[in-house]
Amino acid sequence: MQEHLLTFEQQWTDEASGRTLPAFVTEELHKYLECGILGRGFPHLYCESCGEHHVVAFSCKVRAVCPSCLGRRMSEGAANLVDHVLPDVPIRQFVLTQAAQGARPAGRTDRRGDGHPAREQRPPPFTPLPHGVVA
């Protein structure tokens, strides 16, 4: 990522047409490169019960590109739902979908050009080769 970020930004920048990456995209990408690097800052933690010292690197806290921060955010969100929002009863999840207006059923297209759907295209049935024949 470090090797190719500047090249990526240059390829997406066209001064003649004014095309550039949105500022929030470049900011998140640059923050991601600094995520978890001790040289960018860290808190020093001390455990009074066991006497151990720990150093924890700062995270980038970006939403889109950092798998570590995104995973932590999802875990924290799920824990909040379980602990504070959802009641302590058995829950079943249902997902209902609705086709967009004007959408055609899958596998049907107007191939003839007359407004009537064409037949579904199915692959031919599997026919095994005779014994000893190699394709």
Steps between C-alpha positions, in 0.01 A plus 500: 500500500781742588676432172197566281294768675665799334480334158133424562430863592688627193306268268169626639599867471436670169564875518351565156156363594526579872455134595650409839432256777274642771693643794349253749628207293859622493485591871379151595765332285779708655367437854488126427872504415573639848276253687677295766845651448669567834708780348180701448416501871389264774383493861717325756287279727598356837310224677515553877391145584763314294755780452526460123552787258315508167526727199195528273522674163235754404247387242376692196126457574408525131181334384571380150843349448657381827393142577627520859310818590190394308494163680534670837220745410270215399575310822435808712172565316385140549594511869303823543193343338521190720571688823281809468247480215365150440287339770622180667264270308554256213522690172455376145618707207310520174619673185232612259588627155294668235589521134555846362220639288538395140748223581469179304520156659848349493581304186244675281600755240344649188734333251254498211444876514120472487430561870447132580746326731715237336529149638746445779836386370597178676820305451465165322458200730818329618594202286779283638768385258512127419742296709860551391438817298700804610390851398 
